[in-house]
Amino acid sequence: MKKFLAFALAMMMLALTACAVAEDTKTVMSHADYVAAELETEVTVEAYVQAKQSWWDNKATIYTQDEDGAYFIYNMPISQEEYDALVPGTKIRVTGYKSEWSGEVEITDAEYEVVEADPFIAEAVDVTDLLGKDELIDHQNELVSVKGVTVEAYDESGAAFAYKDPVGKTDDLYFKVSKDGETYEFCVEFYLCGQDTDVYKAVEALNVGDVIDLEGFLYWYNGANLQATVLTLAE
């Protein structure tokens, strides 16, 4: 009987240890720990919805951020009703896999739950002085601002911008800006800011030589590719 009890106790401790290990893999990471995590490993983070890029086929792509950094959630399974309820400022806990595509670090194969908390909306961080510098990537996927940049001709046509879909005009807009002799290509992501938004119309009204201020999310596609959400002429 004593042997049986000892065996049962040992099995119970083993089970509890296994549960603890399993739960430990779901421990919420700090942003620093997330950045340090290897690609293709499971990660769990808590952050606040900042903008919803798209919902399609019961999957959502979402920009999230906390006080320390940002997380791009790609193609997370979610119903339309749940997606509609994820208003900016909502805190969520996300578990998925840290992945990378053309330089963009994102969380894929994710599942989420809403966490009760006061809403949080990030303020744009001015990264103008970081353009062209290695430190810029530290702000990947954050809401950022870029100020006093000059609109350049997008291509040999001399136009200030280009449509990805010049016929239907139902896709991204591309434009180029320069600062201190360097040129950068940014865009208006159609699923994030469609043709009826102020920023889409503002890009359509650009002229080469305009000096502008921008705000948007610092997406990364083979380099910095800010997805603009606000565009104004610099004062």
Secondary structure as a PSIPRED ss2 file (coil, helix, strand):
# PSIPRED VFORMAT (PSIPRED V4.0)

   1 M C   1.000  0.000  0.000
   2 K H   0.000  1.000  0.000
   3 K H   0.000  1.000  0.000
   4 F H   0.000  1.000  0.000
   5 L H   0.000  1.000  0.000
   6 A H   0.000  1.000  0.000
   7 F H   0.000  1.000  0.000
   8 A H   0.000  1.000  0.000
   9 L H   0.000  1.000  0.000
  10 A H   0.000  1.000  0.000
  11 M H   0.000  1.000  0.000
  12 M H   0.000  1.000  0.000
  13 M H   0.000  1.000  0.000
  14 L H   0.000  1.000  0.000
  15 A H   0.000  1.000  0.000
  16 L H   0.000  1.000  0.000
  17 T H   0.000  1.000  0.000
  18 A H   0.000  1.000  0.000
  19 C H   0.000  1.000  0.000
  20 A H   0.000  1.000  0.000
  21 V H   0.000  1.000  0.000
  22 A H   0.000  1.000  0.000
  23 E H   0.000  1.000  0.000
  24 D H   0.000  1.000  0.000
  25 T C   1.000  0.000  0.000
  26 K C   1.000  0.000  0.000
  27 T C   1.000  0.000  0.000
  28 V C   1.000  0.000  0.000
  29 M C   1.000  0.000  0.000
  30 S C   1.000  0.000  0.000
  31 H H   0.000  1.000  0.000
  32 A H   0.000  1.000  0.000
  33 D H   0.000  1.000  0.000
  34 Y H   0.000  1.000  0.000
  35 V H   0.000  1.000  0.000
  36 A H   0.000  1.000  0.000
  37 A C   1.000  0.000  0.000
  38 E C   1.000  0.000  0.000
  39 L C   1.000  0.000  0.000
  40 E C   1.000  0.000  0.000
  41 T C   1.000  0.000  0.000
  42 E E   0.000  0.000  1.000
  43 V E   0.000  0.000  1.000
  44 T E   0.000  0.000  1.000
  45 V E   0.000  0.000  1.000
  46 E E   0.000  0.000  1.000
  47 A E   0.000  0.000  1.000
  48 Y E   0.000  0.000  1.000
  49 V E   0.000  0.000  1.000
  50 Q E   0.000  0.000  1.000
  51 A E   0.000  0.000  1.000
  52 K E   0.000  0.000  1.000
  53 Q E   0.000  0.000  1.000
  54 S E   0.000  0.000  1.000
  55 W E   0.000  0.000  1.000
  56 W E   0.000  0.000  1.000
  57 D C   1.000  0.000  0.000
  58 N C   1.000  0.000  0.000
  59 K E   0.000  0.000  1.000
  60 A E   0.000  0.000  1.000
  61 T E   0.000  0.000  1.000
  62 I E   0.000  0.000  1.000
  63 Y E   0.000  0.000  1.000
  64 T E   0.000  0.000  1.000
  65 Q E   0.000  0.000  1.000
  66 D C   1.000  0.000  0.000
  67 E C   1.000  0.000  0.000
  68 D C   1.000  0.000  0.000
  69 G C   1.000  0.000  0.000
  70 A E   0.000  0.000  1.000
  71 Y E   0.000  0.000  1.000
  72 F E   0.000  0.000  1.000
  73 I E   0.000  0.000  1.000
  74 Y E   0.000  0.000  1.000
  75 N E   0.000  0.000  1.000
  76 M E   0.000  0.000  1.000
  77 P E   0.000  0.000  1.000
  78 I C   1.000  0.000  0.000
  79 S C   1.000  0.000  0.000
  80 Q H   0.000  1.000  0.000
  81 E H   0.000  1.000  0.000
  82 E H   0.000  1.000  0.000
  83 Y H   0.000  1.000  0.000
  84 D H   0.000  1.000  0.000
  85 A H   0.000  1.000  0.000
  86 L C   1.000  0.000  0.000
  87 V C   1.000  0.000  0.000
  88 P C   1.000  0.000  0.000
  89 G C   1.000  0.000  0.000
  90 T C   1.000  0.000  0.000
  91 K E   0.000  0.000  1.000
  92 I E   0.000  0.000  1.000
  93 R E   0.000  0.000  1.000
  94 V E   0.000  0.000  1.000
  95 T E   0.000  0.000  1.000
  96 G E   0.000  0.000  1.000
  97 Y E   0.000  0.000  1.000
  98 K E   0.000  0.000  1.000
  99 S E   0.000  0.000  1.000
 100 E E   0.000  0.000  1.000
 101 W E   0.000  0.000  1.000
 102 S C   1.000  0.000  0.000
 103 G C   1.000  0.000  0.000
 104 E E   0.000  0.000  1.000
 105 V E   0.000  0.000  1.000
 106 E E   0.000  0.000  1.000
 107 I E   0.000  0.000  1.000
 108 T E   0.000  0.000  1.000
 109 D E   0.000  0.000  1.000
 110 A E   0.000  0.000  1.000
 111 E E   0.000  0.000  1.000
 112 Y E   0.000  0.000  1.000
 113 E E   0.000  0.000  1.000
 114 V E   0.000  0.000  1.000
 115 V E   0.000  0.000  1.000
 116 E C   1.000  0.000  0.000
 117 A C   1.000  0.000  0.000
 118 D C   1.000  0.000  0.000
 119 P C   1.000  0.000  0.000
 120 F C   1.000  0.000  0.000
 121 I C   1.000  0.000  0.000
 122 A C   1.000  0.000  0.000
 123 E C   1.000  0.000  0.000
 124 A C   1.000  0.000  0.000
 125 V E   0.000  0.000  1.000
 126 D E   0.000  0.000  1.000
 127 V C   1.000  0.000  0.000
 128 T H   0.000  1.000  0.000
 129 D H   0.000  1.000  0.000
 130 L H   0.000  1.000  0.000
 131 L C   1.000  0.000  0.000
 132 G C   1.000  0.000  0.000
 133 K C   1.000  0.000  0.000
 134 D H   0.000  1.000  0.000
 135 E H   0.000  1.000  0.000
 136 L H   0.000  1.000  0.000
 137 I H   0.000  1.000  0.000
 138 D H   0.000  1.000  0.000
 139 H H   0.000  1.000  0.000
 140 Q C   1.000  0.000  0.000
 141 N C   1.000  0.000  0.000
 142 E C   1.000  0.000  0.000
 143 L E   0.000  0.000  1.000
 144 V E   0.000  0.000  1.000
 145 S E   0.000  0.000  1.000
 146 V E   0.000  0.000  1.000
 147 K E   0.000  0.000  1.000
 148 G E   0.000  0.000  1.000
 149 V E   0.000  0.000  1.000
 150 T E   0.000  0.000  1.000
 151 V E   0.000  0.000  1.000
 152 E E   0.000  0.000  1.000
 153 A C   1.000  0.000  0.000
 154 Y C   1.000  0.000  0.000
 155 D C   1.000  0.000  0.000
 156 E C   1.000  0.000  0.000
 157 S C   1.000  0.000  0.000
 158 G C   1.000  0.000  0.000
 159 A C   1.000  0.000  0.000
 160 A C   1.000  0.000  0.000
 161 F C   1.000  0.000  0.000
 162 A E   0.000  0.000  1.000
 163 Y E   0.000  0.000  1.000
 164 K C   1.000  0.000  0.000
 165 D C   1.000  0.000  0.000
 166 P C   1.000  0.000  0.000
 167 V C   1.000  0.000  0.000
 168 G C   1.000  0.000  0.000
 169 K C   1.000  0.000  0.000
 170 T C   1.000  0.000  0.000
 171 D C   1.000  0.000  0.000
 172 D C   1.000  0.000  0.000
 173 L E   0.000  0.000  1.000
 174 Y E   0.000  0.000  1.000
 175 F E   0.000  0.000  1.000
 176 K E   0.000  0.000  1.000
 177 V E   0.000  0.000  1.000
 178 S E   0.000  0.000  1.000
 179 K E   0.000  0.000  1.000
 180 D C   1.000  0.000  0.000
 181 G C   1.000  0.000  0.000
 182 E E   0.000  0.000  1.000
 183 T E   0.000  0.000  1.000
 184 Y E   0.000  0.000  1.000
 185 E E   0.000  0.000  1.000
 186 F E   0.000  0.000  1.000
 187 C E   0.000  0.000  1.000
 188 V E   0.000  0.000  1.000
 189 E C   1.000  0.000  0.000
 190 F C   1.000  0.000  0.000
 191 Y C   1.000  0.000  0.000
 192 L C   1.000  0.000  0.000
 193 C C   1.000  0.000  0.000
 194 G C   1.000  0.000  0.000
 195 Q C   1.000  0.000  0.000
 196 D C   1.000  0.000  0.000
 197 T C   1.000  0.000  0.000
 198 D H   0.000  1.000  0.000
 199 V H   0.000  1.000  0.000
 200 Y H   0.000  1.000  0.000
 201 K H   0.000  1.000  0.000
 202 A H   0.000  1.000  0.000
 203 V H   0.000  1.000  0.000
 204 E H   0.000  1.000  0.000
 205 A C   1.000  0.000  0.000
 206 L C   1.000  0.000  0.000
 207 N C   1.000  0.000  0.000
 208 V C   1.000  0.000  0.000
 209 G C   1.000  0.000  0.000
 210 D C   1.000  0.000  0.000
 211 V E   0.000  0.000  1.000
 212 I E   0.000  0.000  1.000
 213 D E   0.000  0.000  1.000
 214 L E   0.000  0.000  1.000
 215 E E   0.000  0.000  1.000
 216 G E   0.000  0.000  1.000
 217 F E   0.000  0.000  1.000
 218 L C   1.000  0.000  0.000
 219 Y C   1.000  0.000  0.000
 220 W E   0.000  0.000  1.000
 221 Y C   1.000  0.000  0.000
 222 N C   1.000  0.000  0.000
 223 G C   1.000  0.000  0.000
 224 A E   0.000  0.000  1.000
 225 N C   1.000  0.000  0.000
 226 L C   1.000  0.000  0.000
 227 Q E   0.000  0.000  1.000
 228 A E   0.000  0.000  1.000
 229 T E   0.000  0.000  1.000
 230 V E   0.000  0.000  1.000
 231 L E   0.000  0.000  1.000
 232 T E   0.000  0.000  1.000
 233 L E   0.000  0.000  1.000
 234 A C   1.000  0.000  0.000
 235 E C   1.000  0.000  0.000
